[in-house]
Amino acid sequence: MKLLLDTHAFLWWVEGTPTLGRRARAEVSNPDNEVLLSIASCWELAIKLSLGKLRLTQSLDRFIPEQLTRNGFALFGVEFRHVVRVADLPFHHRDPFDRVLVAQALQDELAIVSGDRVFRKYGVSVVW
């Protein structure tokens, strides 16, 4: 299965936070699954850092690559086809980063690892 991590799921995985769902933890740790982190989530992290809403133990340009390598995750780019798909989405959710994740999941048939129930309204497979 191909899994796309929501931003909070990525952080909770990295931090070992027990808030991450049991099924989500099992699927992310399953070596048969491909786990992806969207560049949109990296952008969201950068904005939260700049606003002082997030603190990391190291700079973002070191944190992300180190965590991708350490955890065997791959960075997933936002492509024009994803942007176009966002234009067709209903407004169940106004968060622009989540809307990009929905578009990526729909376009590439990915399951989203997230505790946010709004993703289900888009018909996206959610793992939690």
N, C-alpha and C positions, 0 to 999 in steps of 0.2 A: 504494500500500500504506500502511496505517496502522501506525506503529511506536510501541511503548511502551518507553521507555528504562528499563532497570534502573538503579539508583542509581549503581553503579560505571561503567556505560557512559556515563552523563551526565557524571560527573566526568572520565573519561578523554577524552571528546570535547572538553570545555571546556579541559582541560589539554593537549590534543594528544598524549596519551600513546600511544606506538606499540603498547602492549599491546592496544588496541582492535583487534578482528579486522578484516581487510582487507575482507571482505564487509560487515560492520557499518558500517565507515567509508563504503563506497560507497553503501549504502542510506540512511544518515542524510544524506549530502550530496546525494542525488538529489532535485531540486526537485519531482519528481512524487509523492514520498512525504510524508505528513503525519507529523510527529514529535511525540510527546507525552511530557510528564513528569508522572507521577502526583503528586498532592498527598501520597500515601503516601511517595514518595521524598523530598519536601521535609521531611516529618515525620522520616524516618529521618536526614536530614542534620542537622536541628536537635538530635536526640538525640545523635548522634555529636559534634557541636560542644560540647554541654553536658557530655559525658563526657571531653572533651579528646582524643578519638580522631580528630578532624578539625580542620584549620585552613584557613581561607579568607583571602584577601587583603582581604576586606571583609565587612561584616555580612550575614547570610543574607537579611535583608529587602531588601537592595540587590543581592546576588549573583544570586539566582534571577531576579527580573524582568529584570535586565540581560542575563543569559545567554539567557533565553527570547527577548528581543527581538533580541539580536545574532545568534542562530542560527536564528531563525524557528521556534522550537518553541512548542507550546501547552501550557498547564497543563491537566491532566486531573483532574477532581474525582472523589472517591470518593463514590459514591451508595449509597443503601440497597440497591439491587439487587446491588451488588458485595459488600456486607457479607453479604447473605443467601447469595450464591454461595459465600463462604468456608466457611460452615457445612457445605456438601456436599463439600468437597474432602478427599481422602484425605491422610494425614499423611506424604507423601513428604519434606516439609520443614517444619520448625517455625518458621522465621523469619516473624514475622507480617507484615512489610512485603512479603516475596516472595509470601506467600500472597494478599495483597490484589492485587498485580500479576497473579498468575495468574487470580484471579477477574475482574479487569477485562479481561484479554486474552480469556478464555473468553466472558465476557458480551458483549463488544463486537467480537469477532472481530479482535483485534489481534495482531500479531507482536511478541514481546518481543526487544529487543536486549540480549543478555546472554551472558557467557561461562560462566554457571552452568548446567551440564547438567541439573540437577534439574528445570528447567522442562519439559523434554521428557517427563518421566514423567507430567505432567498432560495431555499431548496438545496443548500450546500450540506454535504455530509460533515457532521461535527463529531469530533472525538473528545470526550471529557470523562 
